[in-house]
Amino acid sequence: MRAGVWLELVTVAWMAAEAVLAIGAGIAARSVLLTAFGFDSVIELLSGVTLLWRLTSEARGSVTAHIEGVERRATVISAVLLGVLCAYLVLVGLGGLVGGLHAAGSALGVAVSAAAVVVMPVLAWRKRRANLVIGSAALRADIAETVTCVYLAAATLAGAGLNLAFGWWWAEYVAALALLVFIGLETKEAVESARGGEPNGHAG
């Protein structure tokens, strides 16, 4: 359990830094892609904080019903935020593409997404190893969420990287559509979990 708590602390710290840097880079560059990546990191941060609280509560022997109640409320909040993020990608993304809004190249955005592509797979691997001992369903779902973050970061890196290297501003919108697919799947799973179904991936 201690290993799981330590890994979740690392995840929470990383997501907080990733969110601040990605959103800041997105606003500075007027990038829908980087801003969306940053906002998804905020949602994953919420999930990570919830799981961290759950793991520490279980270690202290807290009442299971109370733990599950808090986790369910956090899942509902995540589902709502993910839905808002999908709407943002559709409305603002399509508006920017049709209007020809050129996002500026962002070295910071590329650096943040590249770092996530490297760090998140390592975190997922360490969590899998820890969960062989812990056997936590919540941590298992969080591992799937960490893997999803790798795909989001890779799509962000591709779009932001092409824009920075070659000035292909439209690549960011193509990558934003890829983010919309992954975030849409996260939203579906979060909604199912909030309604009482078994989460397939999103749980944090």
C-alpha positions as CSV (number, residue, x, y, z in Angstrom):
1,M,0.0,0.0,0.0
2,R,2.9,2.4,0.8
3,A,4.3,2.0,-2.7
4,G,0.9,2.8,-4.2
5,V,0.6,5.9,-2.1
6,W,4.1,7.1,-3.1
7,L,3.4,6.5,-6.8
8,E,0.1,8.4,-6.6
9,L,1.9,11.3,-4.9
10,V,4.3,11.4,-7.8
11,T,1.3,11.3,-10.2
12,V,-0.5,14.1,-8.5
13,A,2.6,16.3,-8.4
14,W,3.3,15.6,-12.1
15,M,-0.3,16.3,-13.2
16,A,-0.3,19.6,-11.3
17,A,2.9,20.7,-13.0
18,E,1.7,19.4,-16.4
19,A,-1.6,21.2,-16.1
20,V,-0.1,24.6,-15.2
21,L,2.6,24.4,-17.9
22,A,0.3,23.1,-20.7
23,I,-2.5,25.6,-20.0
24,G,0.0,28.4,-19.8
25,A,1.6,27.4,-23.0
26,G,-1.8,27.0,-24.7
27,I,-3.0,30.4,-23.7
28,A,0.3,32.1,-24.7
29,A,0.3,30.3,-28.1
30,R,-3.5,30.5,-28.6
31,S,-3.4,26.8,-29.0
32,V,-6.7,24.8,-28.6
33,L,-4.6,21.6,-28.5
34,L,-2.3,22.5,-25.7
35,T,-5.1,24.1,-23.6
36,A,-7.2,21.0,-24.0
37,F,-4.2,18.8,-23.0
38,G,-3.7,21.0,-19.9
39,F,-7.4,20.9,-18.9
40,D,-7.4,17.1,-19.2
41,S,-4.4,17.0,-16.9
42,V,-6.6,19.0,-14.4
43,I,-9.2,16.3,-14.6
44,E,-6.7,13.6,-14.1
45,L,-5.3,15.5,-11.2
46,L,-8.7,15.4,-9.6
47,S,-8.9,11.6,-10.1
48,G,-5.3,11.2,-8.8
49,V,-6.1,13.1,-5.6
50,T,-9.2,11.0,-5.1
51,L,-7.3,7.8,-5.5
52,L,-4.5,9.0,-3.2
53,W,-7.1,9.8,-0.5
54,R,-8.7,6.4,-1.0
55,L,-5.4,4.5,-0.7
56,T,-4.4,6.4,2.5
57,S,-7.9,5.9,3.9
58,E,-7.8,2.2,3.2
59,A,-4.4,2.0,4.9
60,R,-5.9,3.7,8.0
61,G,-8.8,1.3,8.0
62,S,-11.5,3.8,7.2
63,V,-15.1,2.7,6.5
64,T,-15.4,1.4,3.0
65,A,-18.9,2.9,2.3
66,H,-17.6,6.4,3.1
67,I,-14.6,5.9,0.8
68,E,-16.7,4.7,-2.1
69,G,-19.2,7.6,-1.6
70,V,-16.4,10.2,-2.0
71,E,-15.0,8.3,-5.0
72,R,-18.4,8.2,-6.6
73,R,-18.9,12.0,-6.2
74,A,-15.4,12.6,-7.7
75,T,-16.3,10.4,-10.6
76,V,-19.5,12.4,-11.3
77,I,-17.4,15.7,-11.2
78,S,-14.9,14.1,-13.6
79,A,-17.6,13.1,-16.0
80,V,-19.1,16.6,-16.1
81,L,-15.7,18.2,-16.6
82,L,-14.8,15.7,-19.4
83,G,-18.1,16.6,-21.1
84,V,-17.3,20.3,-21.0
85,L,-13.8,19.5,-22.4
86,C,-15.3,17.6,-25.3
87,A,-17.6,20.6,-26.0
88,Y,-14.7,22.9,-25.9
89,L,-12.7,20.9,-28.4
90,V,-15.7,20.7,-30.8
91,L,-16.8,24.3,-30.6
92,V,-13.5,26.1,-30.2
93,G,-11.5,23.6,-32.3
94,L,-13.9,23.8,-35.3
95,G,-14.3,27.5,-34.9
96,G,-10.5,28.0,-34.9
97,L,-10.1,25.7,-37.9
98,V,-12.8,27.4,-40.0
99,G,-11.7,30.8,-38.9
100,G,-8.1,30.0,-39.7
101,L,-6.8,30.8,-36.2
102,H,-3.1,30.0,-36.4
103,A,-1.7,28.8,-33.1
104,A,1.9,29.9,-32.6
105,G,4.6,27.3,-32.2
106,S,5.3,26.6,-28.6
107,A,8.6,25.1,-27.4
108,L,7.2,24.8,-23.9
109,G,4.2,22.9,-25.1
110,V,6.4,20.5,-27.1
111,A,8.7,20.0,-24.0
112,V,5.8,19.3,-21.7
113,S,4.1,16.8,-24.0
114,A,7.5,15.1,-24.8
115,A,8.2,14.8,-21.1
116,A,4.8,13.2,-20.5
117,V,5.5,10.7,-23.2
118,V,8.6,9.6,-21.4
119,V,7.4,9.9,-17.8
120,M,3.9,8.4,-17.9
121,P,4.8,5.0,-19.3
122,V,7.4,4.6,-16.5
123,L,4.7,5.5,-13.9
124,A,2.3,3.0,-15.4
125,W,4.9,0.3,-15.3
126,R,5.8,1.1,-11.7
127,K,2.1,1.1,-10.7
128,R,1.5,-2.3,-12.4
129,R,4.4,-3.7,-10.4
130,A,3.1,-2.2,-7.1
131,N,-0.5,-3.5,-7.8
132,L,0.7,-7.1,-8.1
133,V,1.1,-6.8,-4.4
134,I,-1.7,-4.4,-3.5
135,G,-4.4,-5.9,-5.8
136,S,-6.4,-2.7,-5.9
137,A,-9.2,-2.3,-8.5
138,A,-9.0,1.5,-8.1
139,L,-5.3,1.5,-8.8
140,R,-5.8,-0.9,-11.7
141,A,-8.2,1.6,-13.3
142,D,-5.7,4.4,-12.5
143,I,-3.1,2.5,-14.5
144,A,-5.4,2.5,-17.5
145,E,-5.9,6.3,-17.1
146,T,-2.1,6.8,-17.0
147,V,-1.8,4.8,-20.2
148,T,-4.5,7.0,-21.8
149,C,-2.5,10.0,-20.8
150,V,0.5,8.7,-22.8
151,Y,-1.7,8.6,-26.0
152,L,-3.0,12.1,-25.3
153,A,0.6,13.4,-24.8
154,A,1.7,11.7,-28.0
155,A,-1.0,13.3,-30.0
156,T,-0.3,16.7,-28.5
157,L,3.5,16.2,-29.1
158,A,2.8,15.4,-32.8
159,G,0.5,18.4,-33.4
160,A,2.6,20.9,-31.4
161,G,5.8,19.5,-32.8
162,L,4.8,19.8,-36.4
163,N,3.6,23.3,-35.8
164,L,6.8,24.4,-34.1
165,A,9.1,22.7,-36.6
166,F,7.4,23.4,-39.9
167,G,4.7,26.0,-39.1
168,W,1.9,23.5,-39.9
169,W,-0.7,25.2,-37.7
170,W,-3.5,22.9,-39.0
171,A,-1.6,19.9,-37.5
172,E,-2.7,21.1,-34.1
173,Y,-6.3,20.8,-35.1
174,V,-5.8,17.4,-36.5
175,A,-4.2,16.3,-33.2
176,A,-7.0,18.0,-31.3
177,L,-9.5,15.7,-33.1
178,A,-7.4,12.7,-31.9
179,L,-7.6,14.1,-28.4
180,L,-11.4,14.4,-28.8
181,V,-11.6,10.6,-29.6
182,F,-9.6,9.6,-26.5
183,I,-11.3,12.2,-24.2
184,G,-14.7,11.0,-25.6
185,L,-13.9,7.5,-24.5
186,E,-12.8,8.8,-21.1
187,T,-16.1,10.6,-20.8
188,K,-18.2,7.5,-21.8
189,E,-16.4,5.4,-19.1
190,A,-16.7,8.1,-16.5
191,V,-20.5,8.5,-17.2
192,E,-20.9,4.7,-17.0
193,S,-19.0,4.6,-13.7
194,A,-21.0,7.5,-12.3
195,R,-24.2,5.7,-13.1
196,G,-23.0,2.6,-11.2
197,G,-21.5,0.6,-14.0
198,E,-18.0,-0.9,-14.0
199,P,-15.3,1.6,-15.1
200,N,-13.3,0.2,-18.0
201,G,-10.5,2.7,-17.9
202,H,-11.2,6.1,-16.4
203,A,-10.9,6.2,-12.7
204,G,-7.7,7.8,-11.8
